[in-house]
Amino acid sequence: MAQTDGKWQLNELAAPTGVAGERVQRRVTITDIARQAGVSKTAVSFAFNTPGRLSAETAERILDVARQLGYAPNPIARSLNTRRTNAIGVIVPQDISEAFSNLFFGQLVSGIGQVCNNEGMSLMIIPPMRGSLLEATYAALIDGCIVTGLEPEDEVVRVLRQRNLPFVMVDADAPEHIACVKIDDFDGAHQALQHLLRLGHREVAIVSFESFSGHVDQYTGTLKHRFDGFRLALKEAGLSLSSRSIHCLETKCSQAGGVEVFNRLMQLVPRPTAVVALSDTIAFGIIDATQQHGLSVPGHLSVVGFDDLEASRLLRPSLTTVRQPIREKGLRAAEMLMDAVRRRFTLPRHVVLPVELVVRKSTVRMEG
């Protein structure tokens, strides 16, 4: 090893020869760093893993030597030593492309990502592996995770508890012993449908995202609470979910799902004059399909969404929707998770965030 212009060159460490006689540089180890910095191997380990156990001057000298030698810690070995991966996960029950086709997910991850930046953590999206979310959960190398799109009874949740891995559920009907961040789904749905009924609409379709049960009476968690809110609004207007003029449909939670469900809406009898979509993304598709068929929103069809995505106010017409704090939901869930990972407090905690109806141009009063 020789010093040139104040920088150490790796000549002594480049020993073996490789293909066509080329010299292959040996991997720098903490022994090399310790020797060059004049410290023990333990001190080098402290500098990378627990620098607070060294003086600031010593830690910086060790790290400076490591940089000069081109040393990069082996992340797998480091994880084995510290029992930490410095990564948290977001479990999603669908593939990544489908998850991100719903703009809601992007805003949720934005809030989670802010906390990761503050904490110096990486973020891993965990979709099903070879069609199995359970297999992906077993394989994930993370310090904790945020669970989306699942209920507490799911086998994935059981595995997380079995692994003793800190986790926080989002938008789940979680019991007291499981940490959760959600919104007031009941109130949001009640406000949305009540708005249309007060405008005089009686032929109304409720478009839900696809569920595992596929039937309104078997909904659980988020969907159950939202449909309980719909039931109250209908009862206040002398109607019910079983009324002939009220229709309940499911579709994929995407703009394409909204386009697809529009064709079914047009075949209903009586034809709806208004729609409540349980996702802004679905509402976008419905509005687009309505206009593509030469009809107008809200002239021929009033549309209410749920989320208040950033694009909702830019749409033409701008979308009446239930505003939920999506980014804050992700941020709060990540903060709770990091508190558990860093052992700043013990889970569980429950947080319920408020919602608000935002009336824009996609709904209008029924004439006559």
C-alpha positions as CSV (number, residue, x, y, z in Angstrom):
1,M,0.0,0.0,0.0
2,A,1.5,3.3,-1.0
3,Q,0.5,6.9,-0.4
4,T,0.2,9.3,-3.3
5,D,-1.1,12.9,-2.9
6,G,-2.4,12.0,0.5
7,K,-4.5,9.1,-0.7
8,W,-3.8,5.4,-0.1
9,Q,-3.7,3.2,-3.2
10,L,-4.5,-0.5,-3.0
11,N,-1.4,-2.0,-4.6
12,E,-0.5,-4.5,-1.9
13,L,-4.1,-5.7,-1.7
14,A,-4.4,-6.5,-5.3
15,A,-2.9,-10.0,-5.4
16,P,-4.6,-12.7,-7.4
17,T,-4.8,-12.7,-11.2
18,G,-8.0,-13.2,-13.1
19,V,-9.0,-13.8,-16.8
20,A,-6.3,-13.1,-19.3
21,G,-3.8,-12.4,-16.6
22,E,-5.6,-9.4,-15.2
23,R,-5.0,-8.6,-11.6
24,V,-8.0,-9.0,-9.3
25,Q,-8.3,-6.6,-6.4
26,R,-8.8,-8.4,-3.1
27,R,-11.9,-7.3,-1.1
28,V,-10.9,-4.7,1.6
29,T,-11.7,-6.0,5.1
30,I,-12.1,-4.3,8.5
31,T,-8.6,-5.8,9.4
32,D,-7.1,-3.6,6.6
33,I,-9.0,-0.5,7.9
34,A,-7.9,-1.2,11.5
35,R,-4.3,-1.6,10.5
36,Q,-4.3,1.6,8.5
37,A,-6.2,3.6,11.1
38,G,-4.2,2.3,14.0
39,V,-7.2,1.0,15.9
40,S,-8.7,-2.4,16.8
41,K,-11.2,-4.3,14.6
42,T,-13.8,-3.7,17.3
43,A,-13.3,0.0,17.0
44,V,-13.9,-0.3,13.2
45,S,-17.1,-2.2,13.9
46,F,-18.2,0.5,16.3
47,A,-17.5,3.2,13.7
48,F,-20.0,1.6,11.3
49,N,-22.6,0.3,13.7
50,T,-22.5,2.2,16.9
51,P,-20.4,5.3,16.4
52,G,-21.6,6.8,19.7
53,R,-19.3,4.4,21.5
54,L,-16.2,6.2,20.0
55,S,-15.0,9.8,20.1
56,A,-16.2,11.8,17.1
57,E,-12.6,12.3,16.0
58,T,-11.8,8.5,16.1
59,A,-15.0,7.5,14.4
60,E,-14.4,10.1,11.6
61,R,-10.8,9.0,11.1
62,I,-11.9,5.3,10.8
63,L,-14.6,6.2,8.3
64,D,-12.2,8.4,6.3
65,V,-9.7,5.5,6.0
66,A,-12.5,3.2,4.9
67,R,-13.5,5.7,2.2
68,Q,-9.9,6.0,1.0
69,L,-9.6,2.2,0.8
70,G,-12.9,1.9,-1.0
71,Y,-14.5,-0.3,1.7
72,A,-18.2,-1.1,1.5
73,P,-19.8,-3.1,4.4
74,N,-21.4,-6.4,3.5
75,P,-25.1,-5.6,4.1
76,I,-25.9,-9.3,4.8
77,A,-23.1,-9.7,7.3
78,R,-24.0,-6.3,8.9
79,S,-27.6,-7.4,9.3
80,L,-26.5,-10.6,11.0
81,N,-24.4,-8.6,13.4
82,T,-26.9,-5.9,14.2
83,R,-30.0,-8.0,13.7
84,R,-31.4,-5.1,11.7
85,T,-31.9,-4.6,8.0
86,N,-32.6,-0.8,8.2
87,A,-35.6,-1.4,6.0
88,I,-39.3,-1.5,6.5
89,G,-41.9,-3.1,4.2
90,V,-45.3,-2.3,2.8
91,I,-47.3,-5.4,2.2
92,V,-49.8,-5.2,-0.7
93,P,-52.1,-8.0,-1.7
94,Q,-51.8,-7.3,-5.5
95,D,-48.9,-7.0,-7.9
96,I,-46.9,-3.8,-7.9
97,S,-48.2,-2.5,-11.2
98,E,-51.8,-2.9,-10.1
99,A,-51.1,-1.3,-6.7
100,F,-49.6,1.8,-8.3
101,S,-52.4,2.1,-10.9
102,N,-54.4,3.4,-8.0
103,L,-53.1,6.9,-7.3
104,F,-54.1,6.4,-3.6
105,F,-51.3,4.0,-3.1
106,G,-48.7,6.5,-4.4
107,Q,-49.8,9.2,-1.9
108,L,-49.8,6.6,0.9
109,V,-46.3,5.5,0.1
110,S,-45.2,9.2,-0.1
111,G,-46.1,9.7,3.6
112,I,-44.3,6.5,4.5
113,G,-41.3,7.5,2.5
114,Q,-41.0,10.8,4.4
115,V,-40.6,9.0,7.7
116,C,-38.1,6.6,6.0
117,N,-36.0,9.6,4.9
118,N,-36.1,11.1,8.4
119,E,-35.1,7.8,10.0
120,G,-32.4,6.7,7.4
121,M,-34.4,3.6,6.5
122,S,-35.1,1.9,3.2
123,L,-38.6,1.0,2.0
124,M,-39.5,-2.3,0.4
125,I,-42.8,-3.0,-1.4
126,I,-43.9,-6.6,-0.7
127,P,-46.4,-7.9,-3.3
128,P,-47.3,-11.6,-3.7
129,M,-44.3,-13.9,-4.6
130,R,-45.2,-16.4,-7.2
131,G,-48.8,-15.7,-6.4
132,S,-48.4,-16.1,-2.7
133,L,-48.4,-13.2,-0.3
134,L,-47.7,-15.6,2.5
135,E,-44.5,-16.7,0.8
136,A,-43.4,-13.1,0.2
137,T,-44.0,-12.3,3.9
138,Y,-41.8,-15.2,5.0
139,A,-39.0,-14.1,2.7
140,A,-39.0,-10.4,3.4
141,L,-35.9,-9.1,5.1
142,I,-37.3,-6.1,7.0
143,D,-37.3,-4.7,10.6
144,G,-41.1,-4.1,10.5
145,C,-43.9,-3.5,8.1
146,I,-47.1,-1.7,7.2
147,V,-50.0,-3.9,6.1
148,T,-52.5,-2.7,3.5
149,G,-55.5,-4.3,2.0
150,L,-55.8,-7.1,4.6
151,E,-57.9,-7.9,7.6
152,P,-56.5,-9.0,11.0
153,E,-57.8,-12.6,10.5
154,D,-55.6,-13.0,7.4
155,E,-52.9,-15.7,7.5
156,V,-50.2,-13.1,6.7
157,V,-51.0,-11.2,9.9
158,R,-50.6,-14.5,11.8
159,V,-47.2,-15.0,10.3
160,L,-46.1,-11.5,11.2
161,R,-47.0,-12.1,14.8
162,Q,-45.3,-15.5,14.7
163,R,-42.1,-13.8,13.5
164,N,-42.5,-11.3,16.3
165,L,-42.1,-8.6,13.7
166,P,-43.5,-5.1,14.5
167,F,-46.3,-4.1,12.1
168,V,-49.1,-1.6,11.7
169,M,-52.2,-2.2,9.8
170,V,-53.8,0.5,7.5
171,D,-57.5,0.7,6.9
172,A,-58.3,-2.5,8.8
173,D,-60.9,-3.3,11.5
174,A,-58.2,-4.2,13.9
175,P,-58.7,-5.4,17.5
176,E,-57.1,-3.5,20.4
177,H,-54.0,-5.7,20.4
178,I,-53.1,-4.8,16.8
179,A,-51.8,-1.3,15.9
180,C,-53.8,0.4,13.2
181,V,-54.3,3.7,11.4
182,K,-57.6,4.3,9.6
183,I,-60.2,6.9,8.8
184,D,-63.8,7.3,9.8
185,D,-65.2,5.3,6.9
186,F,-68.7,5.3,8.3
187,D,-68.9,9.1,8.4
188,G,-67.3,9.5,4.9
189,A,-69.8,7.1,3.2
190,H,-72.7,8.7,5.1
191,Q,-71.7,12.2,4.0
192,A,-71.2,11.1,0.3
193,L,-74.6,9.4,-0.2
194,Q,-76.4,11.9,2.0
195,H,-75.2,14.7,-0.4
196,L,-76.7,12.9,-3.4
197,L,-80.0,12.2,-1.7
198,R,-80.3,15.8,-0.6
199,L,-79.8,16.8,-4.2
200,G,-82.9,14.8,-5.0
201,H,-81.3,11.7,-6.5
202,R,-83.2,8.4,-5.9
203,E,-81.7,6.2,-8.6
204,V,-78.2,5.7,-7.2
205,A,-75.4,3.2,-7.9
206,I,-72.8,2.5,-5.3
207,V,-69.6,1.2,-6.9
208,S,-67.2,-0.6,-4.6
209,F,-63.7,-2.0,-5.2
210,E,-63.5,-5.7,-5.5
211,S,-63.7,-7.7,-2.2
212,F,-63.0,-11.2,-1.2
213,S,-66.6,-11.9,-0.3
214,G,-68.2,-10.3,-3.3
215,H,-71.5,-9.7,-1.5
216,V,-72.6,-6.6,0.5
217,D,-74.0,-8.6,3.4
218,Q,-70.6,-10.3,3.9
219,Y,-68.4,-7.2,3.8
220,T,-65.9,-6.8,6.6
221,G,-63.6,-4.0,7.8
222,T,-63.4,-0.9,5.6
223,L,-66.2,-1.9,3.3
224,K,-68.5,-2.9,6.1
225,H,-68.1,0.5,7.8
226,R,-68.7,2.4,4.6
227,F,-71.8,0.4,3.7
228,D,-73.1,0.9,7.3
229,G,-72.8,4.6,6.5
230,F,-74.7,4.2,3.3
231,R,-77.4,2.3,5.1
232,L,-77.9,5.2,7.5
233,A,-78.1,7.8,4.7
234,L,-80.7,5.6,2.9
235,K,-82.7,5.0,6.0
236,E,-82.9,8.8,6.6
237,A,-84.3,9.1,3.1
238,G,-86.8,6.3,3.5
239,L,-84.8,3.9,1.4
240,S,-82.5,0.9,1.8
241,L,-79.9,-1.1,0.0
242,S,-82.6,-3.5,-1.2
243,S,-84.7,-0.7,-2.7
244,R,-85.3,-1.2,-6.5
245,S,-83.6,2.2,-7.3
246,I,-80.4,1.4,-5.4
247,H,-77.7,-0.7,-7.1
248,C,-74.5,-2.1,-5.7
249,L,-71.6,-3.1,-8.0
250,E,-68.0,-4.0,-7.7
251,T,-65.0,-3.4,-10.0
252,K,-61.3,-3.2,-10.0
253,C,-59.8,-0.3,-8.1
254,S,-58.4,1.4,-11.2
255,Q,-59.5,3.9,-13.9
256,A,-60.0,0.9,-16.2
257,G,-62.3,-0.6,-13.6
258,G,-64.3,2.6,-13.7
259,V,-64.6,2.5,-17.5
260,E,-65.7,-1.2,-17.3
261,V,-68.3,-0.6,-14.7
262,F,-69.9,2.3,-16.6
263,N,-71.1,-0.2,-19.3
264,R,-72.9,-2.1,-16.6
265,L,-74.4,1.1,-15.1
266,M,-76.0,2.0,-18.4
267,Q,-77.8,-1.4,-18.5
268,L,-79.4,-1.0,-15.1
269,V,-83.1,-0.5,-14.7
270,P,-83.9,2.1,-13.5
271,R,-80.8,3.8,-14.9
272,P,-78.9,5.6,-12.2
273,T,-78.8,9.4,-12.2
274,A,-75.9,9.4,-9.7
275,V,-73.0,7.3,-8.6
276,V,-70.9,7.0,-5.5
277,A,-67.6,5.4,-6.2
278,L,-65.5,4.2,-3.3
279,S,-62.3,5.3,-5.0
280,D,-61.5,8.5,-6.9
281,T,-59.6,6.4,-9.4
282,I,-62.8,4.4,-10.2
283,A,-64.7,7.7,-10.4
284,F,-62.2,9.0,-13.0
285,G,-62.9,6.0,-15.2
286,I,-66.7,6.5,-14.9
287,I,-66.5,10.2,-15.8
288,D,-64.2,9.4,-18.8
289,A,-66.5,6.7,-20.1
290,T,-69.6,8.9,-19.6
291,Q,-68.1,11.6,-21.7
292,Q,-66.8,9.2,-24.3
293,H,-70.4,8.0,-24.8
294,G,-71.6,11.6,-25.5
295,L,-73.1,12.1,-22.1
296,S,-72.2,14.8,-19.6
297,V,-71.3,14.9,-15.9
298,P,-73.2,16.1,-14.0
299,G,-75.9,16.7,-16.6
300,H,-76.7,13.1,-17.2
301,L,-74.8,11.5,-14.3
302,S,-73.7,13.0,-11.0
303,V,-70.5,11.4,-9.6
304,V,-69.0,11.3,-6.1
305,G,-65.6,9.8,-5.4
306,F,-63.8,8.9,-2.2
307,D,-60.2,9.9,-1.4
308,D,-59.7,13.5,-2.8
309,L,-56.6,12.6,-4.8
310,E,-54.6,15.5,-6.1
311,A,-56.0,15.1,-9.6
312,S,-59.6,15.3,-8.4
313,R,-59.7,19.1,-8.3
314,L,-58.0,19.3,-11.7
315,L,-60.5,17.0,-13.5
316,R,-63.1,18.5,-15.7
317,P,-65.6,18.6,-14.2
318,S,-63.8,18.8,-10.8
319,L,-64.8,15.8,-8.6
320,T,-67.0,16.0,-5.6
321,T,-65.4,13.6,-3.2
322,V,-64.7,12.5,0.4
323,R,-61.4,13.9,1.4
324,Q,-59.3,11.6,3.5
325,P,-55.7,12.4,4.7
326,I,-54.0,9.8,2.6
327,R,-50.4,11.0,3.0
328,E,-50.9,11.6,6.7
329,K,-52.3,8.1,7.1
330,G,-49.0,6.7,5.6
331,L,-46.9,9.1,7.7
332,R,-48.7,8.3,11.0
333,A,-48.5,4.5,10.3
334,A,-44.8,4.8,9.6
335,E,-44.1,6.9,12.6
336,M,-45.9,4.3,14.8
337,L,-43.9,1.5,13.2
338,M,-40.6,3.3,13.7
339,D,-41.3,3.9,17.3
340,A,-41.8,0.2,17.7
341,V,-38.7,-0.7,15.7
342,R,-36.6,1.8,17.6
343,R,-38.2,0.6,20.9
344,R,-39.4,4.1,21.7
345,F,-42.7,2.6,22.8
346,T,-44.5,-0.7,22.6
347,L,-47.3,-1.2,20.1
348,P,-50.3,-1.3,19.7
349,R,-51.9,2.0,19.2
350,H,-55.1,3.0,17.3
351,V,-55.5,6.2,15.3
352,V,-58.7,7.2,13.5
353,L,-58.4,10.2,11.2
354,P,-61.4,12.4,10.2
355,V,-62.8,12.8,6.7
356,E,-64.6,15.7,4.9
357,L,-67.0,15.9,2.0
358,V,-65.6,18.3,-0.7
359,V,-68.4,19.5,-3.0
360,R,-67.2,20.4,-6.5
361,K,-68.7,20.4,-10.0
362,S,-69.4,16.7,-10.7
363,T,-72.7,16.7,-8.8
364,V,-75.9,18.7,-9.4
365,R,-79.5,18.9,-8.1
366,M,-82.1,16.8,-9.9
367,E,-84.5,18.9,-11.8
368,G,-88.2,18.5,-11.1
